[in-house]
Amino acid sequence: MTQLANLAGIHKAVISKIENGDTKRPEWKTIKAIASILDIPYEQRNAIWTWSSGRTHCLS
């Protein structure tokens, strides 16, 4: 987790809260940063954000 946090440029606590379910709707910039480090394609990042935010439409 420390390495991911460092590479993504976000705090370890943010990742921990997402993992633990304390953060129900992570910000797009957080998802984007983590997904970028994990090589998750844009379409999947968008789907994750749409699902986690409770939205019905993806980003364009």
C-alpha positions in Angstrom: 0.0 0.0 0.0 2.9 2.4 0.8 4.4 1.9 -2.6 1.0 2.4 -4.4 0.4 5.6 -2.4 3.8 7.0 -3.2 3.6 6.2 -6.9 0.0 7.5 -7.2 0.9 10.6 -5.1 -1.9 10.1 -2.6 -1.9 9.5 1.1 -1.8 5.9 2.4 -4.8 6.7 4.6 -6.9 7.5 1.5 -6.2 4.1 0.1 -6.9 2.4 3.4 -10.2 4.2 3.7 -11.2 3.0 0.3 -10.1 -0.6 1.1 -12.0 -0.6 4.4 -15.2 0.8 2.9 -14.9 4.0 4.9 -14.9 6.0 1.6 -17.9 5.0 -0.3 -17.4 7.4 -3.2 -13.8 8.2 -4.0 -13.0 11.2 -6.0 -12.3 10.8 -9.7 -8.7 12.1 -9.3 -8.1 9.4 -6.7 -9.5 6.6 -8.9 -7.6 8.0 -11.8 -4.3 8.1 -9.9 -4.6 4.6 -8.5 -5.8 3.1 -11.8 -3.0 4.8 -13.7 -0.4 3.1 -11.5 -2.2 -0.2 -11.8 -2.5 0.1 -15.7 -6.3 0.0 -15.6 -7.7 1.2 -19.0 -9.6 4.4 -19.1 -12.9 2.7 -19.9 -12.7 0.6 -16.7 -11.6 3.6 -14.6 -14.7 5.4 -15.8 -16.9 2.4 -15.1 -15.5 2.2 -11.5 -16.1 5.9 -10.9 -19.6 5.7 -12.3 -20.4 2.7 -10.2 -18.8 4.1 -7.0 -20.4 7.5 -7.4 -23.9 6.2 -7.9 -24.1 8.0 -11.3 -25.9 6.5 -14.2 -23.7 7.9 -17.0 -20.0 7.6 -17.6 -17.6 10.5 -18.1 -17.0 11.5 -21.7 
